């Protein structure tokens, strides 16, 4: 349990000794010798168990009032004090073209499938005379461009369904760390010069904008660089709307999508024991992909960071075989592929 340093847990041994000492004095049994399992000790242990649980719960509740230690629903309530709400998950949306041989109606939440266990739902009621392009929302995050072009409940009037635009626009539910960071950014307010952190706060508050960077090009000229799974035009309009009436009138704001630097990473791992290599590989693969997903625009990880992420107690050594590209303020390093090989000498 992570709590501030000034919050201390119950010292059970110290309290037990204090209770026994007090018991001897008040009961007059000064020669009492505590024995494991006797009635007095059983009652004392039950009391200490209950007291410890109460103090632990109290400590947790106290710690939740501090930004660094708050999490989950407690953090939601804390940031609500300055009008911030956690960004919920945005599911991917695709466009499908539906052709019919006779006019038909499809209600909102009509279920589409690829017949392989992946589903999507119609976003709004639709009446189709001939051909119509509609939006469907994935049931969860699709990493692959699944073809959800089959109605789960067949409609005899529909002759053809085709994907017009693949699924895009996914954003995971805002994590506690991301929400804390946005809370801190919210404490900044626009000055005449236009605070960069104030820009970041408003841009990152836009649903569907995953990452952003803001810098001053020249006096009064601000560049916003973003990463999103929305189409560029949609993302730019969303950012403009978020900044509308909130930025200094003297600022010239420019918005552009971040350049993606695709990295095909190759590393070699020497296991301490050969039989456990598959487990090492799976763990390193998960950790590395998670690490690269947290990189910010302009951030270039050091080789030592990658080694540290891939390394665990079952690993003898890690060697990075791929040179690390350098990201600038307009670009972000994206893990395009990951290859983990077993070292030849292992």
C-alpha positions in Angstrom: 0.0 0.0 0.0 1.5 3.3 -1.1 0.9 6.1 1.4 2.7 9.3 2.3 5.7 8.9 4.6 4.0 10.7 7.5 1.3 8.1 7.6 2.5 5.2 9.8 1.0 1.7 10.2 0.1 0.2 13.5 3.0 -1.2 15.4 1.3 -4.4 16.5 4.1 -5.7 18.8 4.4 -2.4 20.5 0.7 -2.1 21.1 0.5 -5.7 22.4 3.1 -5.1 25.0 1.4 -1.8 26.0 -2.0 -3.6 26.4 -0.5 -6.5 28.4 1.3 -4.0 30.7 -1.9 -2.0 31.2 -3.8 -5.3 31.9 -1.3 -6.4 34.6 -1.6 -3.0 36.3 -5.4 -2.6 36.2 -6.2 -6.3 36.9 -3.7 -6.6 39.8 -2.2 -9.6 38.1 1.3 -8.3 38.1 2.8 -11.8 37.8 0.7 -12.6 34.7 2.8 -14.3 32.0 1.3 -14.2 28.5 0.9 -17.6 26.9 0.1 -18.3 23.3 -3.5 -19.4 23.1 -4.7 -18.4 26.5 -8.0 -16.5 26.7 -6.5 -13.1 27.4 -4.0 -13.3 24.5 -6.7 -14.5 22.2 -8.9 -11.5 23.0 -5.9 -9.1 22.7 -5.0 -10.6 19.3 -8.6 -10.2 18.1 -8.7 -6.6 19.2 -5.3 -5.8 17.6 -6.5 -7.5 14.3 -9.6 -5.4 14.2 -7.7 -2.2 15.2 -5.0 -2.8 12.5 -7.7 -3.3 9.8 -9.4 0.0 10.9 -6.1 1.9 10.9 -5.1 0.5 7.5 -8.5 1.6 6.0 -8.2 5.0 7.6 -4.6 5.4 6.3 -5.8 4.6 2.8 -8.6 7.1 2.9 -6.3 9.8 4.2 -3.7 9.1 1.5 -6.4 9.4 -1.2 -6.6 13.1 -0.5 -3.1 13.5 -1.8 -2.7 13.6 -5.6 0.4 11.4 -5.7 -1.3 8.6 -3.8 -4.9 8.9 -5.0 -6.2 6.4 -7.5 -9.4 5.1 -9.1 -12.7 6.6 -7.8 -10.9 8.6 -5.1 -8.8 10.3 -7.8 -11.9 11.0 -9.9 -13.4 12.8 -6.9 -10.2 14.7 -6.2 -9.8 16.1 -9.7 -13.5 16.9 -9.9 -12.7 19.7 -7.4 -11.3 21.8 -10.3 -13.9 20.6 -12.9 -11.9 17.8 -14.5 -13.4 14.5 -15.5 -11.5 11.3 -16.5 -11.6 10.6 -20.2 -13.5 7.4 -20.8 -12.5 4.8 -23.4 -13.3 5.7 -27.0 -14.0 2.6 -29.1 -12.9 2.4 -32.8 -15.4 3.5 -35.4 -15.7 2.3 -39.0 -17.9 3.2 -41.9 -19.7 0.5 -43.8 -21.7 0.8 -47.1 -25.0 -1.1 -47.0 -26.9 -1.9 -50.2 -30.5 -3.1 -50.2 -32.8 -4.7 -52.7 -35.8 -3.1 -51.0 -36.2 -0.3 -48.5 -35.4 -1.4 -44.9 -34.8 0.0 -41.5 -31.9 -0.8 -39.1 -32.2 0.3 -35.5 -29.4 1.6 -33.4 -27.2 -1.1 -31.9 -27.9 -3.5 -34.8 -25.1 -6.1 -34.4 -22.5 -6.7 -37.0 -19.9 -9.5 -36.9 -17.0 -11.0 -38.9 -18.2 -14.5 -37.9 -14.9 -14.9 -36.0 -15.9 -13.5 -32.6 -15.5 -9.8 -33.3 -18.5 -7.5 -33.1 -19.6 -3.9 -33.9 -22.8 -2.0 -33.4 -24.7 0.5 -35.5 -24.4 4.0 -34.0 -27.9 5.3 -34.9 -31.2 4.4 -36.4 -30.9 4.2 -40.2 -33.5 4.0 -43.0 -32.0 2.7 -46.3 -33.7 3.1 -49.7 -30.9 2.0 -52.0 -27.4 2.5 -50.6 -26.2 4.1 -47.4 -22.9 4.6 -45.6 -23.3 4.3 -41.9 -21.0 4.3 -38.8 -20.5 1.3 -36.6 -18.7 1.1 -33.3 -16.5 -1.8 -32.3 -17.5 -3.7 -29.2 -13.9 -3.5 -28.0 -10.4 -2.4 -29.3 -9.5 -4.0 -32.6 -5.8 -4.3 -33.3 -6.5 -5.8 -36.7 -8.8 -4.4 -39.5 -11.6 -6.9 -39.0 -14.3 -7.1 -41.6 -17.5 -6.9 -39.6 -19.7 -7.0 -42.6 -22.3 -9.7 -41.6 -25.5 -9.0 -39.6 -25.8 -11.3 -36.6 -29.5 -11.4 -37.3 -29.9 -11.7 -41.2 -32.0 -9.1 -43.0 -33.5 -10.4 -46.3 -33.5 -7.0 -47.8 -29.8 -6.3 -47.5 -27.9 -7.5 -50.5 -24.3 -6.3 -49.7 -22.2 -4.8 -46.8 -18.7 -3.5 -47.4 -16.2 -1.7 -45.2 -15.9 1.8 -46.6 -13.4 3.1 -43.9 -11.6 0.8 -41.5 -11.9 1.1 -37.7 -10.0 4.0 -36.3 -10.1 6.6 -33.5 -9.5 4.3 -30.5 -8.3 5.8 -27.2 -8.0 3.8 -24.0 -9.6 5.0 -20.8 -7.5 7.6 -19.2 -5.1 6.0 -16.6 -4.5 7.4 -13.1 -1.1 8.6 -14.1 -2.4 10.4 -17.2 -5.2 12.0 -15.2 -2.8 13.2 -12.5 -0.6 14.7 -15.2 -3.6 16.5 -16.8 -4.6 17.7 -13.3 -1.2 19.4 -12.9 -1.4 20.9 -16.3 -4.8 22.4 -15.4 -3.2 24.4 -12.7 -1.5 26.5 -15.4 -3.5 29.4 -16.9 -2.9 31.3 -20.2 -0.8 34.3 -19.9 -0.3 37.0 -22.6 2.4 34.8 -24.0 0.2 31.7 -23.9 1.3 29.0 -21.5 2.5 25.9 -23.2 1.2 23.7 -20.4 -2.2 25.4 -20.6 -2.3 24.5 -24.3 -1.3 20.9 -23.4 -4.1 20.7 -20.9 -6.8 21.7 -23.4 -5.4 19.6 -26.2 -5.0 16.4 -24.1 -8.5 16.9 -22.8 -9.9 16.3 -26.3 -11.3 12.8 -26.6 -9.3 10.8 -29.2 -6.1 12.8 -28.9 -3.6 10.4 -27.5 -0.4 12.5 -27.2 0.6 16.1 -27.8 3.5 18.5 -27.7 3.3 22.3 -27.7 6.1 24.8 -28.4 6.7 28.4 -29.4 7.8 28.8 -33.0 8.4 32.5 -32.6 6.9 35.4 -30.7 3.1 34.8 -30.7 3.3 31.7 -32.8 2.4 28.4 -31.1 2.8 25.0 -32.7 0.6 22.1 -31.5 1.8 18.7 -32.5 -0.6 15.8 -31.8 -1.0 12.0 -32.2 -4.4 10.6 -32.8 -6.1 7.7 -34.6 -8.7 10.1 -36.0 -8.3 11.3 -39.5 -6.1 14.4 -39.6 -8.9 16.8 -40.5 -11.2 15.5 -37.8 -8.4 15.7 -35.2 -7.6 19.3 -36.1 -11.2 20.4 -35.9 -11.5 18.8 -32.5 -8.4 20.6 -31.3 -9.5 23.9 -32.7 -12.8 23.6 -31.0 -11.1 22.7 -27.7 -8.9 25.9 -27.9 -11.7 28.2 -29.1 -12.3 31.1 -26.8 -9.6 29.8 -24.4 -6.3 31.1 -26.0 -4.8 34.6 -26.1 -6.2 36.5 -29.1 -2.6 37.5 -30.0 -1.5 33.9 -30.5 -1.3 32.3 -34.0 -1.9 28.6 -33.4 -0.7 26.0 -35.9 -1.8 22.4 -35.6 -0.1 19.4 -37.3 0.0 15.6 -36.8 3.2 14.2 -35.3 5.6 12.4 -37.7 5.8 8.7 -36.8 9.3 7.3 -36.8 8.7 3.6 -37.2 11.2 1.4 -35.3 11.9 -2.2 -36.1 13.5 -3.2 -32.9 15.8 -6.3 -32.7 17.2 -7.4 -29.4 19.1 -10.4 -28.2 18.5 -12.0 -24.8 20.8 -14.5 -23.0 18.7 -16.5 -20.5 20.2 -17.9 -17.3 18.5 -21.2 -18.1 17.6 -22.2 -21.6 14.4 -24.0 -20.6 12.8 -20.7 -19.4 13.6 -18.7 -22.6 10.0 -18.8 -23.9 8.7 -17.2 -20.7 11.5 -14.6 -20.8 10.6 -13.8 -24.4 6.9 -13.4 -23.6 7.5 -11.2 -20.6 10.0 -9.0 -22.4 7.7 -8.6 -25.4 4.9 -7.4 -23.2 7.0 -5.0 -21.2 8.7 -3.5 -24.3 5.5 -2.9 -26.2 4.0 -1.3 -23.1 7.1 0.9 -22.7 7.0 2.2 -26.2 3.3 2.9 -26.0 4.1 5.4 -23.2 6.7 7.4 -25.1 5.9 11.0 -25.6 6.3 13.2 -28.7 10.0 14.3 -28.8 11.1 11.5 -26.4 14.1 9.4 -27.4 14.7 6.4 -25.1 18.2 5.6 -24.2 19.5 2.1 -25.0 20.0 1.5 -21.3 16.3 2.0 -20.7 15.4 -0.6 -23.3 17.8 -3.1 -21.7 16.3 -2.3 -18.3 12.8 -2.9 -19.5 13.7 -6.2 -21.2 15.8 -7.5 -18.3 14.4 -9.6 -15.4 15.7 -12.1 -12.8 15.9 -14.9 -15.3 18.0 -12.9 -17.8 21.8 -13.1 -18.0 22.2 -10.3 -20.5 20.3 -8.1 -23.1 21.8 -6.6 -26.2 20.0 -4.0 -28.4 20.9 -4.7 -32.1 19.0 -1.7 -33.6 20.3 1.8 -33.6 17.9 4.1 -31.8 16.5 6.9 -34.0 16.2 10.4 -32.5 12.8 12.0 -32.1 12.5 15.8 -32.4 9.7 18.0 -31.2 7.5 17.2 -34.2 8.0 13.4 -34.1 7.3 10.3 -32.0 9.0 6.9 -32.1 6.5 4.1 -32.8 7.4 0.5 -32.3 6.6 -1.0 -35.7 7.9 -4.5 -35.1 9.7 -6.3 -32.3 12.1 -9.2 -32.8 13.6 -10.9 -29.7 16.3 -13.5 -30.5 18.1 -15.9 -28.2 21.8 -15.0 -27.9 24.1 -17.5 -29.8 26.3 -18.1 -26.7 23.3 -19.0 -24.5 
